Amino acid sequence: MAFAAATAGSSNPPDLGPHSRKGETFKDAARRKCSITSNVSTLRVLSVLRHWVTKHSQDFECNIKLKNETIEFLEDIICTSSLLPSEHRASSQLLRMLTKEEPTQTPKINLGTLLTSLQSPSKDDISTLSALEIAEQMTYLDQKIMFTINSNEFLEQAWIKSERKEKSPHIVVMTKRFNDMSRLVVSEILTQPCVTTRVQAIEKWTAVADICRCLHNFNGILQICAAFTNSAVFRLKNAWNRASKSTRQTVEKLQSLISSDGRFRNLRDSLHRTDPPCIPYLGMYLSDLTFIEEGTPNFTDNGLLNFAKMRMIGHVIREIRQFQQTPYKIEPIPKVLNYLLDPSRLLEDEDLYQKSLILEPRTSRLSSSYGHSLAASIVASKHNAL
């Protein structure tokens, strides 16, 4: 209506700006302007689509309908003769990326095969394997699992919902692997026959954790440090007091690195200074996403989508994704993997603490010798009852 009012009663067409061409009719100029706008819009759409395909290709691999509709859209653009050559080239490039038969990246490993339980228990243990081999194979497993996690698994706190195995299956696997590895460390320490071998086990796992630090496997550090702070291991004062000074200093240094103080301030600083390959502690980012989801609404007061929240979520996921780009050059060692994945070595949580009480019974406040005798009699009575 404003255009009609401005041109009413005038036989001269409106000025289309400094870019209008001499002798060009109004309809031709309007058509050319519409074509320019269309070309700019198409280029913007292709630019967004290029970012989507290159940075989040798993979205198209997991959603066949999305992939097919995107291919159909690109084919339509290629068949449109009125578009610019640059648009045709961009569309053709994206189409080749989506329809390629041979993947450019290393084929994804089958986690079900990799993490399958062993048919027979492993013959190796913490004393027969080197700390370097254990740290490298821990890193190998953690990386293989982390590289399978899709971006959409981090949305809407799916990993804690009832349908988490369907919506966040690989985060569930990563969490289970973390817990199993920590339980293995606790079990290996508590199943040692005497205090000397328990001290050796503590020192060996400390060395493994420190090598994980050198490998930039922060998830591995957390797995072992979580075992050290487990109540069944933490209370073994006799064993900890006999550990070497360098071992205790290394544990303190690692605990400071992965401390949750200041929202994992030290860990974040180390991650930002670390060049890939690197495996971060996933729980830190899950806490960030939980804080964003619960503290920020999806929509503004005006009923519009809260883009500020989406940007914050996108920033966290983008930071995780950057650690999924560069793999480690670590070859699997079957005997070490068999040891790390042997379920027969894992004691139940209740059994772990009872085992700890047997190894170092509680002492009485009145008399340590009296308390020791009392605890010993209680343990003996439990064994007789069994």
N, C-alpha and C positions, 0 to 999 in steps of 0.2 A: 504493500500500500504506500509506503514511503517513496518507493521508486516511482509509482504511478503519479503521486502528487507532485513530485519534483519534475516530471517530464510532461505533465499535462499542459496543453496549450502551446507547446513548443514543437516546431518541426525539426529541430536540431537534436541529434542523438546525444546522450550524455558523454562526457569525457571519460575515457577508460584508462586514463593515466599516461605517464610519459612514455610507456612502452607500446602504445598504440601505433600502428603503422599507417603511413600516408596512403590515402585512397582505399583503406580497408573499411568495409561496411560494418555497421553495428553488429549484425548477426555473426559475421565472420570473426570479429574481435571477441565477442562473447564466447563463441565456440572455442577459439584459441585459448582464451583465459580458462575456460572449463577444462580443456585438455591439459594445460600446464598444472592446474590444481590436481587433476587426476593422476598425472605422472608423479608429482611430489608425494601424494598419498600412497601410491603403489610402492615407491621406493622406501617409504617409512615402514610400510607393512612388511616388505621383504627384509629390511634391516632387522626388525624385531624377530621375524621368523628365522633369519640366519643365526641370531644369537640363541634362540630357543633350540634349534637343531644341533648346533655345535657344542653348546654348554650343557644341554639337558637331553641328550639323545635317548636316554633310557625311557623318557616319557613316550616316545614313539615306538620303542621296542616293546614296551609293556602294553600299549594301547593300539591294537590293530586298526580300530575304527578311526582314531585320530590320525594315524599314519596314512590310511587310504584317502581320507578326506583332504589331507594336506597335499598329497600327491595329485589328486584331482584338481585342487585349486591351482597348483603350479602349472599343470598341463593346460588349464584354461588360459593362464597368463601368457604362456608360450605361444598359444594359438591366436592371441589377439594381435593383429597386425598394426594397430594404432599406437602401440607402446614403443618406448625408446629401446635402442639396441642394448643399453646398459641393463634395462629391466629384464630383457630376454636372457642376457647372460647370467644375471643373478638368479633368475628362476631355474635356468638349466643346471647351474651349479648345485642349487639346493635339491633339485630333483635327483641328480646323480648321487648326492649324499644319502638321500632317503631310500633309494632303490638299489644301492650297492649290494652286491652279493657277498663280497669278501670284506669282513670287518677290518678296520685299520688297527684296532686295539687288540691286545692279547685276549683270546677267547676266555670267557668267564669259567671259572672252575666250579665244579659241582660240589657245593658245600655238604650235601648229604653224603657223598662219597668220601670227602675229605675228613669229615667229623664222625664217620661211622664207628661205632663201638668195636673193640677188638674181639676176636673170637677166643683168644687166649691171653692171659695176663703178660705184661711186659717183663722181661728178665732184667732190665736195667733199673737203676734207681739214682738218687741224687749223688751217691758216692762214686758211681761208675761212669757218669757222663760229665763232660767239661762244662764249666759255667758259660763259656762262649757258645757252645753248641745249643745249650738250653735257651739262652737269650735270643739267639738267631731264629730258632724254630718257634719260639713264642711270638716273635715279630712276624714270622712267615704266616702263622695262623691268624694273628690279629689283622694283618693287612688283607689277606684273602677274604675275611669276613667283611671288613670295612668297605672294601671295594665293591661289594654287592649291594650295599645300602642305597636305595633310591631316594631322591629328594622328597617325594610325596610321603615317605614314611615318617617325616619329621613334622607333619602338619596335624593340627588339632589334637595334640597329645595322644595320638593313636597308640603309642607304645604302652600306655597304662590303661587303655580301655579294654573291655571284655573281648573285643574282636581284634586284639593286638596281633595275634598270630596271622591274621589275614591282611591287616592294613600295615603292620610294621614287622613283617616276619624276620628280616635280617637284623633289626635292632634287638629283637628278642633273642636271636642267636648270639649276638655280640654280648648281651647282658649275661646270658647263661654261661658263655665261655669265660667271662670275667669271674663269675662266681665259682665256677669249677676250678679255674686256675688258682684262685686264692685258697680254696679248700684243699687243693693238692699240696700247696706249700705248708699249710697247717698240719695236714695229715702226715706229711713226710717228716716234719719236726717231731711230732708227738709219737710217732711209731719207732723212733730210734731207741735202741736197747739201753743206753746209759747216757749220763749227762755229757760225757765227752763227745759222743757222736751227735748228740743234740746240738751242742755248741758248733760242731763242724757243719751240721746242716744249716744252722742259722747263718754262719759265715759264708757258706756256699751260695745260699739264696741272696744274701746281701751283695755278693759279687755279681750274681745274675742281674739283679736290679740295677747295679751301677753300669753294667754293660748295656742294659736297655736304655739307660740315660745317654750313653755314647751313641747308640743307634737311633736316638730320637724317638724311641718307643715309650712315650709317656704313659700310655695305657698299661704297658708291662710293669712300669714302676709302681703304678697304683695297685695292680694285682698283688704284687709281693708285699708292699707296705700295708695293704689292707689285711693281709695274713699276719703280719707282725703285730698289728694293733688288735687282732682278734683276742678276745678275753682269755681263750685257752692257751695262747702263746704268750701274750703280754704278761701274764701272771707268773711265768717261769723265771723268777728272780735269780735262782741259782745258776741257770743256764746263761742268762743275760749278763750276770756279773762275771762269768768266766770267759765271755767273748772278748776278743782282743779290743784294745782301745781304738784301733783304726776301723774295726767293724762298727763299733758303736758310733764313731764320728761319721762314718758313711751313712748309717741309718738316719742319724739326726739331720744330715745334709739333704737326704732324699725326702724325709718327712717335711722339711721346711719347703722344699721345692713344690711338693704336691699339696701343701696345706690349703684348706678351704677358706682360710682367713682372707677377708677382702674380696670375696667371690673369686677365689683361686688367683689372686693377684700375681703371685710369683710364677705360677704355671702359665698364665696368659703371657706374661712378659717373655718367658722362655720360648713359647710357641711362636710369638711374633718375631723373635730373633733367629729362629731356626729355619734353615733351608730344607726343602724336601729332599729325599723322602722322610716322612714323619707320620707317626700315629698318635693323634691327640687322645685325651681322655674324653670319651663320648659323653659321659655323665655330666660334665661341665656344661656342654652345649644343650643337653636335654633340660638342665636346670634353667638355662637362659630362656629357652623356648617356653617352658612352663611359666616363668615369671612374666613373659610378654603376653601369653595367652590369657592368664588369669588376671593380669593387671590392666589390660587395655581392651576396650570393647571393639567388636568387629565393625560397628557402624557409628557414625558421628551423631550428634544431637539432631542434625537435619535429616537423618535417615540415609546418608550417603556412606559408601564404603570407606572405611578408615584406611586410607593409603599409607598413613604414617605407621600403622601397625604392620601392614604387609611389607613395608620396606625394612622394618626391624627384623621380621621373620626371615625375609630374603637375605639380609646381611648375615645372619647366623648360618643359614644353610649354605650360602656362598663361601663362607669361611671353612665350613666342613668340606665342601666340594673341592677346595683347592688341595686338600690333603689326599684326595682320591685320584689325583692326576699323575703322580710320579711313583712308580712301584719300586720296591727294593729288589736288588739282584741277589736274592738268597735262594739257593737250591734246597729242596726238601731232603731231610735225612730221616729215612723211615724208622730207624730204631729210636730216635729222639722223639719223633711224632707219636710213636706207639706208647712211649712212656708218658708224654704229656696228655694223651687222650685215653689212658687206661682208667676206666671207671672203677675197677676193683681197688684202686689205691685211695679212693675218696671215702673217708669216714663221715658218718652223719654228725650233724652239729651237736646233738646231745651226747653222742659217744665221744666227741672231741673233748668236751669239757670234763667229762668223767675220767677220761684218759689223763688229762692234765692234772686232776686231783690225785690220781694214783702216783704220777711221777713226782709231784711236789705237793704233798698234803698241806692243808691249811694248818697254821701254827696258832696255838692258844696265846691269848694276851698275858696269861699268868705264867705260863712256862712253855717254852718252845718244845722241850723234850716231852712234856705231858701232852701237848697238842699233837705232836708227831705220833705218839703212841695211840692217842684217841683216833686220829684219822686213819692210822694203819688198821686199827681194829674194825672201824666202820667199813673200810674197803674189803677187809677179809670176810666180814659178815655178808657183804653183798655178793662176793664170789661164792661163798658157801650156799647162799640162797639160790644162786643160779645153778 
